[in-house]
Structures are given as structure tokens and as C-alpha cells.
Amino acid sequence: MTQEILFERVGAWGVITLNRPKALNALTFGMVKAFRSQMKEWESDTGVRAVLVKGAGERAFCAGGDVRWVHETARRALDEAAVFFHEEYRNNAAIFHFPKPYIALIDGIVMGGGVGISIHGDFRIAGDKTLFAMPETGIGLFPDVGGGYFMSRLAGGLGQYFGLTGARARAADCLAAGFATHYCPSDQMDELEAVLLAAELKSDPYKEVDEMLAAAGKDPGRGDLDEIRGKIADLFEHSQSVDDLFSRLNKDESDFAIGTLKTLKQMSPLSLKVTFEQMQRGAKLDFDDVMRMEYRLVRRILQGKDFFEGVRAQLIDKDKTPKWDPADLTAVTDEMVAAHFEDLGQDELVLP
């Protein structure tokens, strides 16, 4: 049986390879547990000066968590499914607090859980195949794995835009938004990896890695985001609620507003309002408290209907016609949203 995740020591480096290329390197529970365990070991190993993570195959860095498994498991045992998120969020926290340089080569699909194991590191190198997105509102979920932390801190309403719409970002847009720190053409990524892994990192690992990436980095050119930044800021940055956002979009006759409104109308109304509140609260919290908040949210989501209906419609039956509950934004009350954020008591996320 092929190992789902590989760990290797290369000189001063610890190297992690997500090894499920046929499944777009989607994270399983076993992968998440092994990942965190290895990170803890390398944190205390003085011989490991930096960590590099990459995905096997040509298509994906990591397309997310194993949503089908969560869907099937949560139907019969909610607590068992929640354990996946509990361990995934602990792994995200381990990456965020890791005291050594952490580099992710994100040349390929980067979604959901794949964002969680890249965005919280120090360096993220996008390539020509990079396709970044947090499309969770389309399956009745919310942009988790720390989305409430890093998205809420993006300028100009970008966090609300990407979090609510699930919009895709290629390499140039990833750099413009801050999802990536550097760009390297796909056909030069192996060479860049070889240069990094050959470095001994004897004096100042962060400075040495930064200098190597700066020397190897290229300009990906102008992306689509540059053309719509103004509109995103006008419509998303100053909206006080999802209802306010919809009102602004309805009044704006631009192609961007019309297309964005059409996209948002396909999403779970409950997920949209939970996500908006997640961003509002997350902007005022430190990272660990965001992760605790998101664990409360995911536990409550698994007790509801929209996640199961969203996965059914998008990934199982693929009819693309989810029947959301509530079906309309006006039926999603403030009380419904607030209930998702309530303390879990003895079931709270345990960190570290």
C-alpha cells in the first residue's frame, strides 16, 4: 500500500510530500495526525533547520480535506467526524507557531485543507498551475482552517470577497492578494526545490531562505484581481452585513456586480451569514482563538443540514442544485447565526 504522506530528511531540511495524487492530495485523518506528529518532532530536532511541503503529481498541491469521508462519517457518528477537524485545526496551529522556516510549494490546486497547510507558513511559492480557492460556502460550510484569521486581515474587502464567493485565484492573483509570497514558473519549480534543499542554513535560516526565494522569484504578470480590486473594495469592504452586501450588489449595474450576485445566490444562505460573522469576529481575535471559534462553527454545521445537502449536490449526485435550509437569506436570523458561535463546553478545541 502506498503511503499517503511521506517524510524525509534532506540535509538541514525536513521534507513533507502529500502523496495521494489521484485524490488531488486531499487530506485524510491519518495524514493530518502524521503531519502534526512529524512537525512536533522536527520542532525539537536541532538538525532540522527548515521544513518544505509539496504535493505529489502534476495537478494539485492539496485540494482540501476528505470531504466525502466527513460527509459519510458525520451521518452516523458526528463526534467521529468532528475529530477530523479537531486534529486538522491542531495541525494548522502547529504550522502557524512553528519556530523554523516553513515553505510550501503550491504549484497546483490549493483549496480548503490545502490552504490550511500552506497559508500559515512563512513562504508560499505559486506556479503556473496554481489554483487557489476557499469554496466552502458552496457546500454549506465556511472558509475554515484559519480563514477567519488570514482572510479577515486582507485589505480592501478581499477576505470577504474570496471567503463568500469561493472565487479562484491564479498565481498573479495569489501574489496580489497575499496568498502567495513568491512566484516560480512550473518548469523551474524542481530547480528551485533543489537549490533550497542544498542550502545548509547555518546562520540565519529565515534570511537565507528569503534571499534564495527573492533571487529565484519571477514576475507572474498582471492578474484579473488588479482589474476588479476597486469594485471589491466598493462593494465588500464597507458592507455591514450580508443583506447590506446584496443590496449594494443589486444597485450596482456593473458586470462584476451582476456576476458576483449570481454566484452568491448559489451559496448556502446560512453559510454566507456565518462566514460574514466569522470574518467580523476573526479580525479581532488571535490565531488560536480563531481556531477555537472555527471548531465551534464546524461542530454546529455538522449538526445542521446544509453541509450534507451541499456535498450531495456538488460531489455525490453532482446535480448542482442544493436545496438549502433556510432557502433564503431573509429566513436566516441573527439568532441562528449567533448559535453557531456559542461555547462547546467540554468539547472545545484543545490547543496545542
C-alpha atoms as a printed R data frame, in Angstrom:
    type eleno elety resid chain resno       x      y       z
1   ATOM     1    CA   MET     A     1   0.000  0.000   0.000
2   ATOM     2    CA   THR     A     2   1.347  3.428  -0.970
3   ATOM     3    CA   GLN     A     3   1.918  5.776   1.943
4   ATOM     4    CA   GLU     A     4  -0.433  8.765   1.884
5   ATOM     5    CA   ILE     A     5   2.153 11.149   3.278
6   ATOM     6    CA   LEU     A     6   5.941 10.928   3.095
7   ATOM     7    CA   PHE     A     7   8.556 12.398   5.437
8   ATOM     8    CA   GLU     A     8  12.196 12.743   4.514
9   ATOM     9    CA   ARG     A     9  15.344 14.351   5.912
10  ATOM    10    CA   VAL     A    10  17.436 16.109   3.273
11  ATOM    11    CA   GLY     A    11  20.413 17.817   4.862
12  ATOM    12    CA   ALA     A    12  19.123 20.595   7.093
13  ATOM    13    CA   TRP     A    13  15.588 20.149   5.794
14  ATOM    14    CA   GLY     A    14  12.533 18.195   6.755
15  ATOM    15    CA   VAL     A    15  10.512 17.435   3.601
16  ATOM    16    CA   ILE     A    16   6.813 16.543   3.583
17  ATOM    17    CA   THR     A    17   5.197 15.125   0.461
18  ATOM    18    CA   LEU     A    18   1.429 14.740   0.262
19  ATOM    19    CA   ASN     A    19   1.168 11.503  -1.646
20  ATOM    20    CA   ARG     A    20  -2.389 10.975  -2.905
21  ATOM    21    CA   PRO     A    21  -2.080 12.383  -6.433
22  ATOM    22    CA   LYS     A    22  -5.159 10.538  -7.766
23  ATOM    23    CA   ALA     A    23  -7.201 12.156  -4.980
24  ATOM    24    CA   LEU     A    24  -5.550 15.550  -5.607
25  ATOM    25    CA   ASN     A    25  -3.613 15.000  -2.360
26  ATOM    26    CA   ALA     A    26  -6.746 15.533  -0.269
27  ATOM    27    CA   LEU     A    27  -6.025 15.167   3.429
28  ATOM    28    CA   THR     A    28  -7.187 12.089   5.315
29  ATOM    29    CA   PHE     A    29  -7.394 11.807   9.087
30  ATOM    30    CA   GLY     A    30  -4.264  9.657   9.086
31  ATOM    31    CA   MET     A    31  -2.336 12.226   7.055
32  ATOM    32    CA   VAL     A    32  -3.305 15.049   9.396
33  ATOM    33    CA   LYS     A    33  -2.270 13.126  12.503
34  ATOM    34    CA   ALA     A    34   1.034 12.045  10.973
35  ATOM    35    CA   PHE     A    35   1.706 15.595   9.748
36  ATOM    36    CA   ARG     A    36   1.300 17.142  13.185
37  ATOM    37    CA   SER     A    37   3.300 14.408  14.905
38  ATOM    38    CA   GLN     A    38   6.209 14.921  12.498
39  ATOM    39    CA   MET     A    39   6.095 18.685  12.916
40  ATOM    40    CA   LYS     A    40   6.375 18.310  16.675
41  ATOM    41    CA   GLU     A    41   9.371 16.001  16.241
42  ATOM    42    CA   TRP     A    42  11.134 18.364  13.832
43  ATOM    43    CA   GLU     A    43  10.414 21.356  16.069
44  ATOM    44    CA   SER     A    44  12.690 19.914  18.751
45  ATOM    45    CA   ASP     A    45  15.255 18.430  16.335
46  ATOM    46    CA   THR     A    46  18.156 20.897  16.124
47  ATOM    47    CA   GLY     A    47  19.359 19.214  12.935
48  ATOM    48    CA   VAL     A    48  16.195 20.310  11.113
49  ATOM    49    CA   ARG     A    49  16.555 23.981  10.245
50  ATOM    50    CA   ALA     A    50  13.541 24.353   7.934
51  ATOM    51    CA   VAL     A    51  10.572 22.422   6.542
52  ATOM    52    CA   LEU     A    52   9.388 22.168   2.954
53  ATOM    53    CA   VAL     A    53   5.974 20.749   1.992
54  ATOM    54    CA   LYS     A    54   4.836 19.792  -1.511
55  ATOM    55    CA   GLY     A    55   2.250 17.669  -3.301
56  ATOM    56    CA   ALA     A    56   2.862 14.606  -5.453
57  ATOM    57    CA   GLY     A    57   1.736 14.570  -9.071
58  ATOM    58    CA   GLU     A    58   1.166 17.292 -11.630
59  ATOM    59    CA   ARG     A    59  -2.294 18.570 -10.703
60  ATOM    60    CA   ALA     A    60  -2.528 19.542  -7.061
61  ATOM    61    CA   PHE     A    61  -0.694 20.694  -4.011
62  ATOM    62    CA   CYS     A    62  -3.713 19.739  -1.899
63  ATOM    63    CA   ALA     A    63  -7.358 20.066  -2.902
64  ATOM    64    CA   GLY     A    64  -8.619 20.057   0.687
65  ATOM    65    CA   GLY     A    65  -9.792 17.609   3.294
66  ATOM    66    CA   ASP     A    66 -11.505 14.317   2.550
67  ATOM    67    CA   VAL     A    67 -14.988 15.855   2.442
68  ATOM    68    CA   ARG     A    68 -16.706 12.676   1.267
69  ATOM    69    CA   TRP     A    69 -15.350 10.790   4.291
70  ATOM    70    CA   VAL     A    70 -16.516 13.546   6.625
71  ATOM    71    CA   HIS     A    71 -19.932 13.533   4.956
72  ATOM    72    CA   GLU     A    72 -20.373  9.787   5.304
73  ATOM    73    CA   THR     A    73 -18.956  9.598   8.819
74  ATOM    74    CA   ALA     A    74 -20.904 12.535  10.238
75  ATOM    75    CA   ARG     A    75 -24.180 10.957   9.140
76  ATOM    76    CA   ARG     A    76 -23.662  8.044  11.512
77  ATOM    77    CA   ALA     A    77 -21.293  9.495  14.137
78  ATOM    78    CA   LEU     A    78 -20.938 13.265  14.402
79  ATOM    79    CA   ASP     A    79 -18.276 13.082  17.117
80  ATOM    80    CA   GLU     A    80 -16.109 10.813  14.980
81  ATOM    81    CA   ALA     A    81 -16.286 13.213  12.047
82  ATOM    82    CA   ALA     A    82 -15.578 16.173  14.325
83  ATOM    83    CA   VAL     A    83 -12.325 14.519  15.408
84  ATOM    84    CA   PHE     A    84 -11.003 15.072  11.870
85  ATOM    85    CA   PHE     A    85 -11.474 18.835  12.211
86  ATOM    86    CA   HIS     A    86 -10.136 18.797  15.759
87  ATOM    87    CA   GLU     A    87  -6.855 17.269  14.576
88  ATOM    88    CA   GLU     A    88  -6.743 19.332  11.376
89  ATOM    89    CA   TYR     A    89  -7.080 22.595  13.294
90  ATOM    90    CA   ARG     A    90  -4.424 21.498  15.794
91  ATOM    91    CA   ASN     A    91  -2.155 20.838  12.825
92  ATOM    92    CA   ASN     A    92  -2.892 24.296  11.416
93  ATOM    93    CA   ALA     A    93  -1.916 25.775  14.777
94  ATOM    94    CA   ALA     A    94   1.301 23.729  14.834
95  ATOM    95    CA   ILE     A    95   2.238 25.206  11.457
96  ATOM    96    CA   PHE     A    96   1.328 28.753  12.493
97  ATOM    97    CA   HIS     A    97   3.505 28.538  15.610
98  ATOM    98    CA   PHE     A    98   6.349 26.518  14.053
99  ATOM    99    CA   PRO     A    99   9.605 28.288  15.057
100 ATOM   100    CA   LYS     A   100  11.552 27.463  11.890
101 ATOM   101    CA   PRO     A   101  11.126 28.467   8.233
102 ATOM   102    CA   TYR     A   102   8.179 26.663   6.640
103 ATOM   103    CA   ILE     A   103   7.985 26.678   2.846
104 ATOM   104    CA   ALA     A   104   5.075 25.392   0.749
105 ATOM   105    CA   LEU     A   105   5.407 24.755  -2.994
106 ATOM   106    CA   ILE     A   106   1.793 25.393  -4.040
107 ATOM   107    CA   ASP     A   107   2.024 24.702  -7.770
108 ATOM   108    CA   GLY     A   108  -1.387 23.165  -8.465
109 ATOM   109    CA   ILE     A   109  -4.829 23.135  -6.865
110 ATOM   110    CA   VAL     A   110  -4.830 24.652  -3.370
111 ATOM   111    CA   MET     A   111  -8.206 24.552  -1.664
112 ATOM   112    CA   GLY     A   112  -9.674 24.145   1.810
113 ATOM   113    CA   GLY     A   113  -7.365 21.996   3.897
114 ATOM   114    CA   GLY     A   114  -4.575 22.630   1.394
115 ATOM   115    CA   VAL     A   115  -4.799 26.304   2.248
116 ATOM   116    CA   GLY     A   116  -4.512 25.418   5.933
117 ATOM   117    CA   ILE     A   117  -1.187 23.639   5.475
118 ATOM   118    CA   SER     A   118   0.312 26.413   3.348
119 ATOM   119    CA   ILE     A   119  -1.069 29.844   4.240
120 ATOM   120    CA   HIS     A   120   0.083 29.732   7.875
121 ATOM   121    CA   GLY     A   121   3.710 29.078   6.948
122 ATOM   122    CA   ASP     A   122   6.380 31.651   6.145
123 ATOM   123    CA   PHE     A   123   6.794 31.229   2.381
124 ATOM   124    CA   ARG     A   124   4.327 30.087  -0.296
125 ATOM   125    CA   ILE     A   125   5.613 29.697  -3.845
126 ATOM   126    CA   ALA     A   126   2.952 29.716  -6.538
127 ATOM   127    CA   GLY     A   127   3.479 28.332 -10.040
128 ATOM   128    CA   ASP     A   128   1.714 28.370 -13.381
129 ATOM   129    CA   LYS     A   129  -0.627 25.574 -12.264
130 ATOM   130    CA   THR     A   130  -1.641 27.230  -9.002
131 ATOM   131    CA   LEU     A   131  -5.400 27.496  -8.491
132 ATOM   132    CA   PHE     A   132  -6.246 28.813  -5.039
133 ATOM   133    CA   ALA     A   133  -9.762 28.923  -3.573
134 ATOM   134    CA   MET     A   134 -11.840 28.584  -0.430
135 ATOM   135    CA   PRO     A   135 -15.154 27.393  -1.941
136 ATOM   136    CA   GLU     A   136 -16.776 26.176   1.282
137 ATOM   137    CA   THR     A   137 -19.943 28.306   1.189
138 ATOM   138    CA   GLY     A   138 -20.928 26.299  -1.897
139 ATOM   139    CA   ILE     A   139 -21.113 23.098   0.172
140 ATOM   140    CA   GLY     A   140 -22.811 24.569   3.226
141 ATOM   141    CA   LEU     A   141 -19.593 25.015   5.163
142 ATOM   142    CA   PHE     A   142 -17.426 28.122   5.780
143 ATOM   143    CA   PRO     A   143 -13.786 29.005   4.959
144 ATOM   144    CA   ASP     A   144 -12.187 27.256   7.904
145 ATOM   145    CA   VAL     A   145  -8.584 26.133   8.657
146 ATOM   146    CA   GLY     A   146  -7.882 29.646   9.912
147 ATOM   147    CA   GLY     A   147  -9.818 31.530   7.254
148 ATOM   148    CA   GLY     A   148 -11.256 33.721   9.963
149 ATOM   149    CA   TYR     A   149  -7.706 34.841  10.745
150 ATOM   150    CA   PHE     A   150  -5.899 35.317   7.439
151 ATOM   151    CA   MET     A   151  -8.895 36.320   5.313
152 ATOM   152    CA   SER     A   152 -10.184 38.856   7.812
153 ATOM   153    CA   ARG     A   153  -6.807 40.593   7.668
154 ATOM   154    CA   LEU     A   154  -6.743 41.083   3.888
155 ATOM   155    CA   ALA     A   155  -7.129 44.703   2.816
156 ATOM   156    CA   GLY     A   156  -9.845 46.150   0.634
157 ATOM   157    CA   GLY     A   157 -12.586 43.607   1.340
158 ATOM   158    CA   LEU     A   158 -10.609 40.782  -0.303
159 ATOM   159    CA   GLY     A   159 -11.241 38.385   2.576
160 ATOM   160    CA   GLN     A   160 -14.996 38.767   2.410
161 ATOM   161    CA   TYR     A   161 -14.871 38.516  -1.375
162 ATOM   162    CA   PHE     A   162 -12.853 35.301  -1.569
163 ATOM   163    CA   GLY     A   163 -14.497 33.812   1.525
164 ATOM   164    CA   LEU     A   164 -18.099 34.412   0.494
165 ATOM   165    CA   THR     A   165 -17.847 33.780  -3.262
166 ATOM   166    CA   GLY     A   166 -15.234 30.995  -3.352
167 ATOM   167    CA   ALA     A   167 -13.528 32.907  -6.183
168 ATOM   168    CA   ARG     A   168 -10.486 31.254  -7.785
169 ATOM   169    CA   ALA     A   169  -7.056 32.867  -7.858
170 ATOM   170    CA   ARG     A   170  -4.198 32.030 -10.221
171 ATOM   171    CA   ALA     A   171  -0.546 32.794  -9.469
172 ATOM   172    CA   ALA     A   172  -0.618 36.530 -10.192
173 ATOM   173    CA   ASP     A   173  -3.769 36.991  -8.127
174 ATOM   174    CA   CYS     A   174  -2.317 34.908  -5.300
175 ATOM   175    CA   LEU     A   175   0.630 37.278  -5.093
176 ATOM   176    CA   ALA     A   176  -1.600 40.336  -5.345
177 ATOM   177    CA   ALA     A   177  -3.888 39.097  -2.558
178 ATOM   178    CA   GLY     A   178  -1.110 37.776  -0.333
179 ATOM   179    CA   PHE     A   179  -1.988 34.097  -0.622
180 ATOM   180    CA   ALA     A   180   1.461 33.500  -2.123
181 ATOM   181    CA   THR     A   181   4.748 35.177  -1.254
182 ATOM   182    CA   HIS     A   182   6.641 34.292  -4.457
183 ATOM   183    CA   TYR     A   183   6.087 33.034  -7.994
184 ATOM   184    CA   CYS     A   184   8.208 30.489  -9.844
185 ATOM   185    CA   PRO     A   185   7.369 29.116 -13.313
186 ATOM   186    CA   SER     A   186   6.254 25.498 -13.093
187 ATOM   187    CA   ASP     A   187   9.108 24.266 -15.284
188 ATOM   188    CA   GLN     A   188  11.595 25.808 -12.833
189 ATOM   189    CA   MET     A   189   9.994 24.553  -9.620
190 ATOM   190    CA   ASP     A   190  12.135 21.406  -9.386
191 ATOM   191    CA   GLU     A   191  15.265 23.506  -9.799
192 ATOM   192    CA   LEU     A   192  14.119 25.875  -7.064
193 ATOM   193    CA   GLU     A   193  13.439 22.943  -4.755
194 ATOM   194    CA   ALA     A   194  16.923 21.558  -5.402
195 ATOM   195    CA   VAL     A   195  18.510 24.934  -4.604
196 ATOM   196    CA   LEU     A   196  16.566 25.196  -1.354
197 ATOM   197    CA   LEU     A   197  17.324 21.671  -0.191
198 ATOM   198    CA   ALA     A   198  21.030 22.109  -0.927
199 ATOM   199    CA   ALA     A   199  21.244 25.053   1.462
200 ATOM   200    CA   GLU     A   200  22.806 24.240   4.818
201 ATOM   201    CA   LEU     A   201  21.046 27.121   6.635
202 ATOM   202    CA   LYS     A   202  23.817 27.505   9.186
203 ATOM   203    CA   SER     A   203  23.462 31.121  10.346
204 ATOM   204    CA   ASP     A   204  20.039 32.734   9.840
205 ATOM   205    CA   PRO     A   205  17.657 30.244   8.168
206 ATOM   206    CA   TYR     A   206  14.853 32.766   7.617
207 ATOM   207    CA   LYS     A   207  17.172 35.277   5.967
208 ATOM   208    CA   GLU     A   208  18.856 32.620   3.835
209 ATOM   209    CA   VAL     A   209  15.566 31.192   2.585
210 ATOM   210    CA   ASP     A   210  14.210 34.673   1.928
211 ATOM   211    CA   GLU     A   211  17.278 35.586  -0.118
212 ATOM   212    CA   MET     A   212  17.138 32.369  -2.168
213 ATOM   213    CA   LEU     A   213  13.468 32.864  -2.953
214 ATOM   214    CA   ALA     A   214  13.978 36.521  -3.811
215 ATOM   215    CA   ALA     A   215  16.745 35.552  -6.242
216 ATOM   216    CA   ALA     A   216  14.682 32.798  -7.870
217 ATOM   217    CA   GLY     A   217  11.325 34.586  -7.871
218 ATOM   218    CA   LYS     A   218   9.834 35.843 -11.126
219 ATOM   219    CA   ASP     A   219   7.079 38.272 -12.070
220 ATOM   220    CA   PRO     A   220   3.825 36.432 -12.922
221 ATOM   221    CA   GLY     A   221   2.452 39.484 -14.703
222 ATOM   222    CA   ARG     A   222  -0.852 41.230 -14.134
223 ATOM   223    CA   GLY     A   223  -3.762 39.159 -12.882
224 ATOM   224    CA   ASP     A   224  -7.536 39.524 -13.046
225 ATOM   225    CA   LEU     A   225  -7.650 40.775  -9.470
226 ATOM   226    CA   ASP     A   226  -5.946 44.019 -10.425
227 ATOM   227    CA   GLU     A   227  -8.904 44.849 -12.664
228 ATOM   228    CA   ILE     A   228 -11.575 44.341 -10.009
229 ATOM   229    CA   ARG     A   229  -9.883 45.483  -6.792
230 ATOM   230    CA   GLY     A   230 -11.738 48.771  -6.836
231 ATOM   231    CA   LYS     A   231 -15.119 47.118  -7.228
232 ATOM   232    CA   ILE     A   232 -14.355 44.593  -4.494
233 ATOM   233    CA   ALA     A   233 -13.438 47.396  -2.109
234 ATOM   234    CA   ASP     A   234 -16.537 49.428  -3.000
235 ATOM   235    CA   LEU     A   235 -18.923 46.535  -2.557
236 ATOM   236    CA   PHE     A   236 -17.384 44.271   0.083
237 ATOM   237    CA   GLU     A   237 -15.185 46.387   2.363
238 ATOM   238    CA   HIS     A   238 -17.894 48.632   3.715
239 ATOM   239    CA   SER     A   239 -20.851 46.235   3.792
240 ATOM   240    CA   GLN     A   240 -22.219 45.918   7.314
241 ATOM   241    CA   SER     A   241 -23.963 42.582   6.713
242 ATOM   242    CA   VAL     A   242 -24.702 40.052   4.002
243 ATOM   243    CA   ASP     A   243 -28.073 41.730   3.429
244 ATOM   244    CA   ASP     A   244 -26.285 45.063   3.012
245 ATOM   245    CA   LEU     A   245 -23.871 43.453   0.543
246 ATOM   246    CA   PHE     A   246 -26.740 42.012  -1.520
247 ATOM   247    CA   SER     A   247 -28.400 45.431  -1.536
248 ATOM   248    CA   ARG     A   248 -25.218 47.085  -2.801
249 ATOM   249    CA   LEU     A   249 -24.766 44.415  -5.480
250 ATOM   250    CA   ASN     A   250 -28.386 44.794  -6.627
251 ATOM   251    CA   LYS     A   251 -27.954 48.537  -7.052
252 ATOM   252    CA   ASP     A   252 -24.659 48.213  -8.953
253 ATOM   253    CA   GLU     A   253 -25.151 47.558 -12.660
254 ATOM   254    CA   SER     A   254 -21.568 46.566 -13.458
255 ATOM   255    CA   ASP     A   255 -20.786 43.164 -14.962
256 ATOM   256    CA   PHE     A   256 -18.747 42.370 -11.847
257 ATOM   257    CA   ALA     A   257 -21.669 43.058  -9.512
258 ATOM   258    CA   ILE     A   258 -24.131 41.098 -11.652
259 ATOM   259    CA   GLY     A   259 -21.798 38.081 -11.859
260 ATOM   260    CA   THR     A   260 -20.931 38.205  -8.177
261 ATOM   261    CA   LEU     A   261 -24.584 38.371  -7.141
262 ATOM   262    CA   LYS     A   262 -25.361 35.372  -9.337
263 ATOM   263    CA   THR     A   263 -22.540 33.426  -7.667
264 ATOM   264    CA   LEU     A   264 -23.620 34.337  -4.129
265 ATOM   265    CA   LYS     A   265 -27.213 33.296  -4.813
266 ATOM   266    CA   GLN     A   266 -25.958 29.745  -5.399
267 ATOM   267    CA   MET     A   267 -24.347 29.535  -1.964
268 ATOM   268    CA   SER     A   268 -25.895 28.396   1.300
269 ATOM   269    CA   PRO     A   269 -27.620 31.465   2.807
270 ATOM   270    CA   LEU     A   270 -26.755 30.226   6.303
271 ATOM   271    CA   SER     A   271 -23.104 29.697   5.326
272 ATOM   272    CA   LEU     A   272 -22.915 33.207   3.881
273 ATOM   273    CA   LYS     A   273 -24.112 34.797   7.108
274 ATOM   274    CA   VAL     A   274 -21.972 32.550   9.318
275 ATOM   275    CA   THR     A   275 -18.935 33.348   7.162
276 ATOM   276    CA   PHE     A   276 -19.551 37.091   7.298
277 ATOM   277    CA   GLU     A   277 -19.767 36.948  11.094
278 ATOM   278    CA   GLN     A   278 -16.689 34.684  11.212
279 ATOM   279    CA   MET     A   279 -14.690 37.402   9.435
280 ATOM   280    CA   GLN     A   280 -16.021 40.159  11.665
281 ATOM   281    CA   ARG     A   281 -15.081 38.300  14.832
282 ATOM   282    CA   GLY     A   282 -11.879 36.790  13.486
283 ATOM   283    CA   ALA     A   283 -10.384 40.195  12.737
284 ATOM   284    CA   LYS     A   284 -10.320 40.906  16.492
285 ATOM   285    CA   LEU     A   285  -9.001 37.530  17.698
286 ATOM   286    CA   ASP     A   286  -5.554 35.977  17.872
287 ATOM   287    CA   PHE     A   287  -4.870 32.862  15.825
288 ATOM   288    CA   ASP     A   288  -5.573 30.233  18.483
289 ATOM   289    CA   ASP     A   289  -8.865 31.861  19.438
290 ATOM   290    CA   VAL     A   290  -9.873 31.897  15.764
291 ATOM   291    CA   MET     A   291  -9.220 28.173  15.572
292 ATOM   292    CA   ARG     A   292 -11.313 27.605  18.692
293 ATOM   293    CA   MET     A   293 -14.090 29.683  17.153
294 ATOM   294    CA   GLU     A   294 -13.948 27.749  13.903
295 ATOM   295    CA   TYR     A   295 -14.152 24.439  15.728
296 ATOM   296    CA   ARG     A   296 -17.363 25.660  17.383
297 ATOM   297    CA   LEU     A   297 -18.657 26.584  13.940
298 ATOM   298    CA   VAL     A   298 -17.846 23.265  12.312
299 ATOM   299    CA   ARG     A   299 -19.423 21.291  15.165
300 ATOM   300    CA   ARG     A   300 -22.623 23.303  14.750
301 ATOM   301    CA   ILE     A   301 -22.514 22.985  10.948
302 ATOM   302    CA   LEU     A   302 -22.292 19.186  11.261
303 ATOM   303    CA   GLN     A   303 -25.442 19.273  13.376
304 ATOM   304    CA   GLY     A   304 -27.327 21.080  10.617
305 ATOM   305    CA   LYS     A   305 -28.500 20.206   7.101
306 ATOM   306    CA   ASP     A   306 -26.696 22.396   4.568
307 ATOM   307    CA   PHE     A   307 -23.296 20.689   4.664
308 ATOM   308    CA   PHE     A   308 -24.829 17.313   3.866
309 ATOM   309    CA   GLU     A   309 -27.026 18.778   1.147
310 ATOM   310    CA   GLY     A   310 -24.143 20.759  -0.335
311 ATOM   311    CA   VAL     A   311 -21.816 17.769  -0.546
312 ATOM   312    CA   ARG     A   312 -24.623 15.677  -2.020
313 ATOM   313    CA   ALA     A   313 -25.386 18.229  -4.718
314 ATOM   314    CA   GLN     A   314 -21.806 19.168  -5.593
315 ATOM   315    CA   LEU     A   315 -19.780 15.982  -5.070
316 ATOM   316    CA   ILE     A   316 -22.048 12.923  -4.865
317 ATOM   317    CA   ASP     A   317 -25.114 13.301  -7.105
318 ATOM   318    CA   LYS     A   318 -23.498 16.273  -8.852
319 ATOM   319    CA   ASP     A   319 -26.859 17.753  -9.832
320 ATOM   320    CA   LYS     A   320 -25.557 21.183  -8.702
321 ATOM   321    CA   THR     A   321 -28.980 22.061  -7.281
322 ATOM   322    CA   PRO     A   322 -28.715 22.030  -3.490
323 ATOM   323    CA   LYS     A   323 -31.882 22.682  -1.508
324 ATOM   324    CA   TRP     A   324 -30.620 24.934   1.256
325 ATOM   325    CA   ASP     A   325 -32.310 25.213   4.638
326 ATOM   326    CA   PRO     A   326 -33.177 28.029   5.115
327 ATOM   327    CA   ALA     A   327 -33.574 28.605   1.396
328 ATOM   328    CA   ASP     A   328 -33.476 32.382   1.566
329 ATOM   329    CA   LEU     A   329 -31.280 34.969   3.269
330 ATOM   330    CA   THR     A   330 -34.262 36.663   4.898
331 ATOM   331    CA   ALA     A   331 -35.049 33.444   6.776
332 ATOM   332    CA   VAL     A   332 -31.574 33.278   8.342
333 ATOM   333    CA   THR     A   333 -31.959 35.116  11.638
334 ATOM   334    CA   ASP     A   334 -29.269 36.712  13.776
335 ATOM   335    CA   GLU     A   335 -30.121 34.159  16.468
336 ATOM   336    CA   MET     A   336 -29.415 31.261  14.091
337 ATOM   337    CA   VAL     A   337 -26.018 32.701  13.257
338 ATOM   338    CA   ALA     A   338 -25.105 33.533  16.860
339 ATOM   339    CA   ALA     A   339 -25.919 29.987  17.989
340 ATOM   340    CA   HIS     A   340 -23.044 28.693  15.840
341 ATOM   341    CA   PHE     A   341 -20.524 30.672  17.895
342 ATOM   342    CA   GLU     A   342 -21.588 29.506  21.351
343 ATOM   343    CA   ASP     A   343 -19.081 27.776  23.627
344 ATOM   344    CA   LEU     A   344 -18.846 23.977  23.338
345 ATOM   345    CA   GLY     A   345 -18.056 23.344  26.982
346 ATOM   346    CA   GLN     A   346 -16.081 20.120  27.357
347 ATOM   347    CA   ASP     A   347 -15.951 19.695  23.568
348 ATOM   348    CA   GLU     A   348 -13.866 22.832  22.945
349 ATOM   349    CA   LEU     A   349 -10.813 22.592  20.686
350 ATOM   350    CA   VAL     A   350  -7.712 21.679  22.682
351 ATOM   351    CA   LEU     A   351  -4.511 23.534  21.755
352 ATOM   352    CA   PRO     A   352  -1.615 22.996  21.306
